[in-house]
């Protein structure tokens, strides 16, 4: 599996214009997930360039998961890939940079995305979720949703999906103003 996936990753990065010579896949899982495998990639380039990242992260579907069919039925993979390919550059919160999409053997289906490796000095990957941490997370979710609120470009496309909101059981169309009133200050100066 390692060589096949690494080759697909190289193909995805080269298709995005990166001068990649070799991709090495570390099959050690970076985090436990229910529907995706998340693994580190080590990248070698055709020429030395200090501005290019030496590592990236691959997030790909996990067909062996007990929840794989549920993820397929709910289009969870499609939403994830769409977010990184299209929305990630637009959201007003810090998310990993998108580098490419990994395709199936026949090239007809998306099976993963390659993104920035956030395991860098100064990164907070496991924030403290006390009351202040939860409120900061909610503020970031609110800013992300506010950016696209009533956007006509999204009327017929996929809805912006927030996994954090969904995991809390919140209806993102109505809950911000009902629960938080004016207590969340947005970067733009407004309040929820």
Buried (B, 14 or more C-beta within 10 A) or exposed (E): EEEEBBBBBBBBBBEEEBEBEEBBBBEEEBEEEEBBBBBBBBBEBEEEEEEEBEBBBBBBBBEEBEEBEEBBEEEBBBBBBBBBBEBBEEBEBEBBBBBBBBBEEEEEEBBBBBBBBEEEEEEEEEEEEEEEEBEBBBBBBBBBBBBBEEEEEEEEEEEBBBEBBEEBEBEBEEBBEEEBEEEBEBEEEEBB
